[in-house]
C-alpha cells in the first residue's frame, strides 16, 4: 500500500498498490496543509477503516494551478492520443474490477453484486468518451451575405471542477471526467466525504494510463469543510467549468457562486421520480423493472422510484406481488454473498427515513411492512418498507426519500396520473408501463422530466443523454455530442472572399 492509514483494514486487495488515502495533486500523494484528517466509515459496521486529508480553501490554489499548467499542454494533444489514454484507463479499471468492487462495498455499503454492476455501468463512460474524443468537429457553411464563408471550431474550456456524491462514486467520476478529458480539459475532483477512496483509486489508474500530472487532481475533505472547499474551488479564477451532482438546495448555491464569474455549470440535482403502472401493463415486466430500480443501493439513487402510481384495476394484485418479493430481500453487509440489500450509507439517511414514515403515519398512511431501523452489527440498516394510502400532503410524497421506502398510490384515469406525476418541482426521471402504443407517446410528451422510462426502469447508459429539467438541474451528462459539448467552447470565424478582378 502506497499510503498509510491509522486503522486496521477489514479486507485485503489483490493489488495493494491501488489503495491510497492521501489527496492527489500534480501527480503526487499529498496531505492537507492543516495536517488534519477525517475517518471513512464502513456503513455496514459503523466503524472507521481508513483516514483521508481534511483539505480546505488553503489547498485549492496549488491543485487548480497544477491543473491549469497541465491544461496548457494537454489541450494540444491530438484527439487520438486522448482517446488512447481513455481506452487504457478503461482497461486498467476493468483489470482491477475485483479490488475496486471491494473498496466500493466498504465505502458505500452496497452489495458486491451491485458494486460489480456499477463498475460495468461506469466503464461504459470511459469507453464511450474515448470514441467521442475523435468526433469533436466544427463546421463550414455559406451564410446569407454573398462572398462570405463561416466556419466554427470547438476548443476545450480549461480547468473543470467536479463536485460528486457518494451513492455512485465511480459512475459520477467517469461520466464527468471521461467527457472532460475527451474534450481536452483537465479536472479537479472533490469527492464526497463518505467515498473518497474509490475516487483516489481511479486517479491512480488514470496516472498509470498515461495522463499527465495535474490532468486529474483529487482533494478530499470531511463534511464540515466541504462547503469551504467547494466554494473555493468554484470561485477560483482559473476554473472555467463546474459540474455538480447532489441536492437541489446545494445545486442552487453552486449556481449562485458560479454566476458571480459567469462560470459554465452543469447541475444534476434531486429527483422525486414517479412511476405510472396502467391496468394493461405487463405486471411481471413492471414488477421486475421497478423492484430492481427501487431497492438498488437501498433506494439511494437520484432516479429511483419515489412515488409508484398503480391503476385501480391491478392495484391490490400489484402491491401483493411487491410485498411477496420484498419479503425475499436479504439485508446485510455488502461483503456477504447472501446479501441482496446493504445498509444506507449515512446515519442521516436513517434519520430522514424515520421522519418521513412518522409523518406518513400521522397523516393516515398504512405501513404494510418495515418502517424501522434494523439493529444489525452496528451498521446503518433500514427495513425494506412498503407504504400504502399515501396522499399528496405527506412528506414521503413530496420529498426524495433516498431510503428503501416504497410508496403506493392508486389512480383511476390517465389524466389523473399525469397530473399527479407532474405535481412536483423536480423533473429528473419518470417511468410508465403500458402496452397501449398511443398512450406511450402521450406519456412521453406529457410527463415533465428529462428522462422517461417507457416500459423500463433502467434508462441510463453512456450513449444516452442524462439530465433533468425544472429544479432537477440543467445540462446533460453522457450521450452523443451533448456531454462533451459541456466542456467545449464554439468559436466562430467569418471570412470574406475577394472577387477576382
BAFI-603071 format. One line per 2 residues: number of its first residue (from 1); for each residue x, y, z of C-alpha. Coordinates in steps of 0.25 Angstrom, whole numbers. Each point is the difference from the previous one (the first is absolute). Example, Ala and Ser with C-alpha at 12.3 -4.5 7.8 and 13.67 -1.06 7.14 Angstrom:
1 = 49:-18:31 ~ 6:14:-2
//
This chain:
1 = 0:0:0 ~ 6:13:-4
3 = -6:9:10 ~ -3:-2:15
5 = -12:-2:8 ~ -2:1:15
7 = -11:-11:0 ~ 1:-15:-2
9 = -6:-3:-14 ~ -12:-10:0
11 = 4:-6:-13 ~ 12:-4:-9
13 = 2:4:-14 ~ 7:-8:-11
15 = 7:13:-4 ~ 3:8:12
17 = 6:11:-8 ~ -14:4:-3
19 = -3:5:14 ~ 3:14:2
21 = -5:9:11 ~ 7:14:-3
23 = -5:10:-9 ~ 6:0:-14
25 = 6:13:-6 ~ 9:2:-11
27 = 3:-15:-1 ~ 4:-1:15
29 = -7:-5:12 ~ -1:12:10
31 = -5:3:14 ~ -9:12:3
33 = 8:13:4 ~ -7:-1:13
35 = 5:-14:3 ~ -15:-4:4
37 = -6:-13:-4 ~ -14:-6:0
39 = -5:-14:1 ~ -7:-8:-11
41 = -11:-9:6 ~ -5:-14:-4
43 = -15:2:0 ~ -2:-15:2
45 = 7:1:14 ~ 0:14:3
47 = 15:-1:2 ~ 11:9:-6
49 = 10:-8:-8 ~ 9:11:-7
51 = 3:15:1 ~ 2:11:-10
53 = 5:14:0 ~ -10:11:4
55 = 3:10:-11 ~ -5:14:1
57 = 1:13:-8 ~ 15:1:2
59 = 2:-12:-8 ~ -8:4:-12
61 = 10:10:-7 ~ 11:-11:-2
63 = -10:-10:-5 ~ -6:9:-10
65 = 13:6:-5 ~ 6:-13:-3
67 = -13:-4:-8 ~ 1:13:-7
69 = 15:-2:-3 ~ -3:-14:-5
71 = -12:5:-9 ~ 10:9:-8
73 = 7:-12:-5 ~ -12:-10:1
75 = -9:8:-9 ~ 10:-1:-12
77 = 1:-15:1 ~ -7:-7:-12
79 = -14:-5:2 ~ 5:-14:-4
81 = 10:0:11 ~ -10:5:10
83 = -9:-12:-4 ~ 11:-10:1
85 = 3:5:15 ~ -15:-1:3
87 = 0:-15:-6 ~ 12:-3:9
89 = -7:6:12 ~ -12:-8:-3
91 = 8:-13:-2 ~ 7:2:14
93 = -13:2:7 ~ -5:-13:-6
95 = 12:-7:4 ~ -1:4:14
97 = -15:-2:1 ~ 0:-10:12
99 = 8:10:9 ~ -7:12:-4
101 = -13:-7:3 ~ 5:-4:14
103 = 4:15:3 ~ -14:4:-5
105 = -7:-10:9 ~ 7:6:12
107 = -2:14:-4 ~ -15:0:-4
109 = -5:-12:6 ~ -6:-6:-13
111 = 0:-15:-2 ~ 12:-5:-8
113 = -10:-4:-12 ~ -4:15:-1
115 = 15:4:1 ~ 3:-8:-12
117 = -12:6:-7 ~ 4:14:3
119 = 14:-3:-6 ~ -6:-6:-12
121 = -9:12:-2 ~ 11:10:3
123 = 10:-6:-10 ~ -10:3:-11
125 = 3:14:2 ~ 15:-1:-2
127 = -2:-9:-12 ~ -10:10:-6
129 = 7:12:3 ~ 13:-6:-6
131 = -8:-1:-13 ~ -6:14:1
133 = 14:6:1 ~ 3:-1:-14
135 = -14:5:-4 ~ 1:14:4
137 = -2:8:-12 ~ -3:14:-5
139 = -7:4:-13 ~ 1:8:-12
141 = -12:7:-8 ~ -4:11:-9
143 = -8:11:7 ~ -11:9:-5
145 = 9:11:-5 ~ 8:-2:-13
147 = 15:-3:0 ~ 1:-5:14
149 = 3:-13:7 ~ -3:-3:15
151 = 8:-11:7 ~ 0:-5:14
153 = 10:-7:9 ~ -2:-6:13
155 = 10:2:11 ~ 1:-5:15
157 = -4:9:11 ~ 11:-2:9
159 = 0:-5:15 ~ -13:-6:4
161 = -4:-3:14 ~ -8:-13:4
163 = -8:0:13 ~ -5:-14:1
165 = -10:-8:10 ~ 2:-13:7
167 = -10:-9:-6 ~ 7:-4:-13
169 = 14:6:2 ~ 6:-8:-12
171 = -11:3:-10 ~ -1:15:4
173 = 15:2:-2 ~ 2:-8:-13
175 = -13:7:-6 ~ 6:14:3
177 = 15:-2:-1 ~ -2:-9:-13
179 = -7:11:-7 ~ 10:11:5
181 = 13:-8:-4 ~ -6:-3:-13
183 = -3:14:-3 ~ 14:4:4
185 = -3:6:14 ~ 7:-3:13
187 = -8:-2:13 ~ 1:1:15
189 = -10:-9:7 ~ -5:2:14
191 = -6:-14:4 ~ -11:-2:11
193 = 6:-2:14 ~ -7:-14:0
195 = 7:-5:-13 ~ 14:6:-2
197 = 8:-13:-2 ~ -7:-5:-12
199 = 3:14:-7 ~ 14:0:4
201 = 2:-14:-6 ~ -6:5:-13
203 = 10:12:1 ~ 12:-10:2
205 = -5:-9:-12 ~ -1:13:-9
207 = 14:3:3 ~ 4:-14:-4
209 = -8:2:-13 ~ 10:11:-4
211 = -8:13:4 ~ 10:11:4
213 = 2:5:14 ~ -12:10:3
215 = -9:-6:-10 ~ -8:-6:11
217 = 1:5:14 ~ -8:-4:12
219 = -2:8:13 ~ -6:-8:12
221 = -7:6:12 ~ -10:-2:11
223 = -15:4:1 ~ 4:13:8
225 = 10:5:-10 ~ -8:-4:-13
227 = -7:14:-1 ~ 13:8:1
229 = 8:-9:-9 ~ -11:-1:-11
231 = -2:15:0 ~ 15:3:-1
233 = 0:-9:-12 ~ -12:6:-6
235 = 6:14:1 ~ 14:-2:-4
237 = 3:9:-12 ~ 7:-12:-8
239 = -13:-9:1 ~ -9:2:-12
241 = -10:-11:2 ~ -7:-7:12
243 = -8:-13:-1 ~ -8:-3:13
245 = -8:-12:3 ~ -8:1:13
247 = -12:6:7 ~ -8:12:-6
249 = 3:8:12 ~ 15:-1:-2
251 = -1:1:-15 ~ -7:14:1
253 = 12:4:9 ~ 10:-5:-10
255 = -7:7:-11 ~ -1:13:7
257 = 15:0:4 ~ 4:-4:-15
259 = -9:12:-5 ~ 9:10:6
261 = 11:-3:-10 ~ -10:-6:-11
263 = 7:-14:1 ~ -7:-11:-8
265 = -8:-9:9 ~ -6:-14:-2
267 = -10:-4:11 ~ -6:-14:2
269 = -8:2:12 ~ -11:-7:9
271 = -12:-8:-5 ~ -13:-4:4
273 = -3:-10:-11 ~ -14:-5:-2
275 = -3:-14:-6 ~ -14:-2:-8
277 = -5:-14:-1 ~ -12:-2:-8
279 = -10:-11:0 ~ 5:-5:-14
281 = 14:-1:5 ~ 8:-13:0
283 = 0:-2:15 ~ 12:-8:1
285 = 8:9:-9 ~ -4:12:8
287 = 3:-7:13 ~ 13:-5:-4
289 = 5:13:-5 ~ -5:9:11
291 = 3:-9:11 ~ 15:0:-4
293 = 0:15:-2 ~ -7:3:14
295 = 9:-9:8 ~ 13:2:-7
297 = 10:6:10 ~ -11:-1:11
299 = -8:11:-8 ~ 12:10:-1
301 = 0:4:-14 ~ -5:13:-6
303 = -8:-7:-11 ~ -6:-10:9
305 = -15:-3:1 ~ -5:10:11
307 = -15:0:-3 ~ -7:-12:-6
309 = -14:2:-6 ~ -7:-12:-4
311 = -14:0:-7 ~ -11:-5:9
313 = -3:-13:-9 ~ 13:-6:4
315 = 4:8:13 ~ -3:-11:10
317 = 7:-11:-8 ~ 12:8:-3
319 = 2:4:14 ~ -2:-14:5
321 = 11:-5:-10 ~ 9:11:4
323 = -2:-4:15 ~ 4:-14:-3
325 = 13:4:-8 ~ 3:10:12
327 = 0:-12:10 ~ 11:-7:-8
329 = 10:12:1 ~ 12:-4:9
331 = 6:12:7 ~ 14:-1:5
333 = 14:5:-2 ~ 4:2:-15
335 = 11:-10:1 ~ -9:-12:4
337 = -3:-7:-13 ~ -14:-3:5
339 = -4:15:2 ~ -9:6:-11
341 = -2:13:7 ~ 11:8:8
343 = -1:11:10 ~ -3:14:-3
345 = 13:8:-1 ~ -1:10:11
347 = -7:1:14 ~ -7:12:-6
349 = -7:-9:-10 ~ -7:-8:12
351 = -4:13:7 ~ -7:5:-13
353 = -7:-13:-2 ~ -5:-1:14
355 = -5:15:-1 ~ -7:-3:-14
357 = -7:-12:6 ~ -5:6:12
359 = -6:12:-8 ~ -7:-10:-9
361 = -6:-8:12 ~ -5:13:6
363 = -7:4:-12 ~ -7:-14:-2
365 = 10:-8:-8 ~ 1:-15:2
367 = 13:-7:2 ~ -2:-13:-6
369 = 14:-5:3 ~ 13:5:6
371 = 2:15:5 ~ 10:-2:10
373 = 15:1:2 ~ 7:-14:1
375 = 9:-3:11 ~ 11:-8:-7
377 = 15:0:2 ~ 1:15:3
379 = -3:3:-14 ~ -10:10:-6
381 = -11:-10:-4 ~ -15:3:-3
383 = -11:-9:-3 ~ -6:-1:-14
385 = -12:8:2 ~ -14:0:-7
387 = -10:11:2 ~ -14:1:-6
389 = -11:10:2 ~ 10:11:-4
391 = -5:14:-3 ~ 6:12:-6
393 = 1:8:13 ~ 10:-11:6
395 = 14:4:0 ~ 4:-14:-6
397 = -8:4:-12 ~ 6:14:-1
399 = 15:-3:3 ~ 11:-9:-5
401 = 0:-12:10 ~ 14:-5:-3
403 = -3:-13:8 ~ -7:-13:-2
405 = -14:5:0 ~ -10:-4:-10
407 = -13:9:0 ~ -12:-4:-8
409 = -11:9:-5 ~ -13:-5:-7
411 = -5:8:-12 ~ -12:-2:-10
413 = 3:8:-13 ~ 12:4:-9
415 = -2:14:2 ~ -1:-1:15
417 = 13:-8:0 ~ 7:10:-9
419 = -4:12:9 ~ 4:-7:13
421 = 14:-5:-6 ~ 3:15:-5
423 = -4:6:14 ~ 14:2:4
425 = 11:11:-1 ~ 9:-12:-5
427 = 2:-5:-14 ~ 11:-10:0
429 = -7:-13:-5 ~ -13:-6:-1
431 = -5:-15:-4 ~ -12:-5:-6
433 = -5:-14:-3 ~ -11:-3:-10
435 = -2:-8:-13 ~ -8:11:-6
437 = 9:6:-11 ~ -8:13:-1
439 = 0:2:15 ~ 15:-3:0
441 = 2:12:-10 ~ -9:9:8
443 = 7:-3:13 ~ 14:2:-6
445 = -5:14:-4 ~ -8:4:12
447 = 9:-5:11 ~ 9:11:5
449 = 13:-6:2 ~ 14:0:-7
451 = -1:-15:-2 ~ -12:-9:-2
453 = 1:-15:2 ~ -10:-7:-9
455 = -3:-14:5 ~ 14:0:6
457 = 6:4:14 ~ 14:1:-6
459 = 2:11:-9 ~ 14:5:3
461 = 11:-3:-9 ~ 13:6:-6
463 = -6:3:-13 ~ -13:6:5
465 = 0:15:5 ~ -2:0:15
467 = -6:12:7 ~ -13:7:5
469 = -9:12:-1 ~ -7:9:9
471 = 7:0:14 ~ 7:-13:-3
473 = 11:8:-7 ~ 5:4:-14
475 = 11:-5:-10 ~ 2:-15:-5
477 = 10:-10:4 ~ 3:-12:-9
479 = -6:-2:-14 ~ 4:4:-14
481 = 6:14:-2 ~ -7:7:12
483 = 8:-5:12 ~ 14:3:-7
485 = -6:14:-4 ~ -2:3:14
487 = 16:1:1 ~ 1:8:-13
489 = -1:14:-6 ~ -4:2:-14
491 = 8:11:-7 ~ -6:6:-13
493 = 9:6:-11 ~ -6:8:-12
495 = 8:1:-13 ~ -2:10:-11
497 = 4:-5:-14 ~ 6:10:-9
499 = -5:0:-14 ~ 10:-2:-11
501 = 2:12:-9
//
